[in-house]
Structures are given as structure tokens and as C-alpha cells.
Amino acid sequence: GHIYISNESDDGDIVFRSDNGSGGVTEYVRLDGGIKRTIFSQNAGFEDNIKAIFGSGNDLQIYHDGSDSYIDDTGTGWLRLRGNGGVILSSYSEGETMLQATRNGAVDLYYNNSKKFETTNTGVSVTGQLTVTNGIEMTAGNFNAGDNERIRLGNSADLQIYHDGSNSYITDVGTGNLNIKGGQGLALLSS
């Protein structure tokens, strides 16, 4: 059979109390009948591989396996992390930010607590070097670079295209030739 613990008084609570570790007594768990909520007044401890399970289908599981910690969403929907101002993922011990997502704003990615990638209202901003393994395709817009910023091509940056603020340059600093070809001819124009 079952053992039932009940308090049938209006808005009545059931309170579980025990030693507080200093010779007194303190509340650990309260079943609050007035607001229909279970209130934990002390930390709930879970041993390794013991899961806190949520949902009628055990869809959300939070646990530690002795080495790593897990938040598993085994249901059919999404795992949603929600914060009113945004969401930050950071390391516990050093407090380093790894990802910061701001409500109605940027999503920032960090390396060693230094922002490297940021979404903006016009696209993205990258701090540092961008390495692309399969080419860059532009479908609209311009490629913009400031004075003395160079487009470098080749394993040793042999071909360089840049503007120094006064003059524009196409420079071949490698060992081979600089070849300029045109399918129907070649025209060099002065504006």
C-alpha cells in the first residue's frame, strides 16, 4: 500500500525540518498549500549519474557522470535557454565569456575572453584573421578595405592589391611573372 502525508487545512503547509549542522533545527522542504508549490530551503544534492528529470516523458534530464555535466533534452522540441536581457555562456572557474547573445542585438563569440566574432545590424564583424577553407562568395555589395590594407593572394602573399591613400597598386612580389589576361582583349583606361 501507500503512505499518505496530508494537511487538509485551508492553505496549510507540510514542512520537513531537520538538524542544521550546528545543534539547531532548520527547514529543508516545504509543501506550500497556499501557492501549490514545493519549496526547497536547502540545496538538493544528486550523486553521480542520478538525474533530475522533468516532463511526463522524462524529456529534460540534468546530471553529472563523475567527469562531465549534462543538460539533455530528449524530447521532440527545442532546448531553449531564455534570459530577459540575453544569454551568456561562460567558464565557471575563470569567468571567461565564451558566447554572449543580447536580446534584440548582437551575438558575440569569444576566444580566451576576447571577442572575435559579432553579428551586427548590417552583417558580421570579425576581429583578427578570418580563415576560409572553401572560398568566399559575394552576391551583392562591395569588398571594402582601408588605406594600406592589402588583398594578399598566394601561399606567400605573392600578389598584393592595395591603395596607399594616394596611389593604387597591383604588386607581384613572388618569383614568377605578373600576367594580366583578357578574354576579348585588354584595355587599360585612365579616368
Secondary structure, 3 states (H helix, E strand, C coil): CCCCCCCCCCCCEEEEEEECCCCCEEEEEEEECCCCEEEECCCCCCCCCCCEEECCCCCEEEEECCCCEEEEECCCCCCCCCCCCEEEEECCCCCCEEEEEECCCCEEEEECCEEEEEEECCEEEECCCCCCCCCCCCCCCCCCCCCCCCEEECCCCCEEEEECCCCEEEEECCCCCCCCCCCCCCCCCCC
